[in-house]
């Protein structure tokens, strides 16, 4: 800034500084609002999933881990089935995490086995459907 020699230039400089301050306060408030929005839990989750979409490898790992945990949980439910025995509960817990780890570590094998099962079910349903319709027409 240059030297201020008169009262009018002083007033002009004050007005300019006040305008600058007002603009900076508006910008700061907008930054604060954006930061607050980005820290909301739902926005954090949404952002995380958007980032995960850009990395298919991470998405596959998350999906296989979730499938492993769900399958392990179901296996535990089937094995333990509201048992009161602590030994059986411990064994169910071990089975749950063993199956979860197996599925999470071998997603391609599990996926191909699942596809094979689905193809068999689909083929069985198609042949049954076609057999039902051919016998009704006769």
C-alpha positions, 0 to 999 in steps of 0.5 A: 500500500502507498502512503496516505497523506490526506483524510479522503485517501484514508477514508477510501483506504478504510472503505476498501479494507472493509470491503476486502474484510467482508469478502474474506468473511463470506469466503471463510463462512462458505469454507466452514459450511463446506467443511461441516457438510463434508464431515457429516457421517452420511456424506463421509459414507457416500464419499467413501463409496464413490472413491471405492467405485474408482478402485474396482480392486477395493470394491471386490475385496469389500464385497468378498469380505462382506460375503465371507462375514455373512456366510460365516455368520449363517454357518455359526447360526446353523451350527450353534442354533441357540446352544447353551454349551460354551464349547459349542459356542466357541466352536461356532465362533471358530467356524464363523471366522474360519469360513469368513476368512476362507471366503474372503481369501478365495473370492474367485473360487467361491464366485465360480462355485456360486455361478455353477450352482446358479447355472444348475438351478437355472437349468433344472428350472428350465427343464422342469418348466419345459417338461411341464408345458410339453406334458400339458399340451399332449 
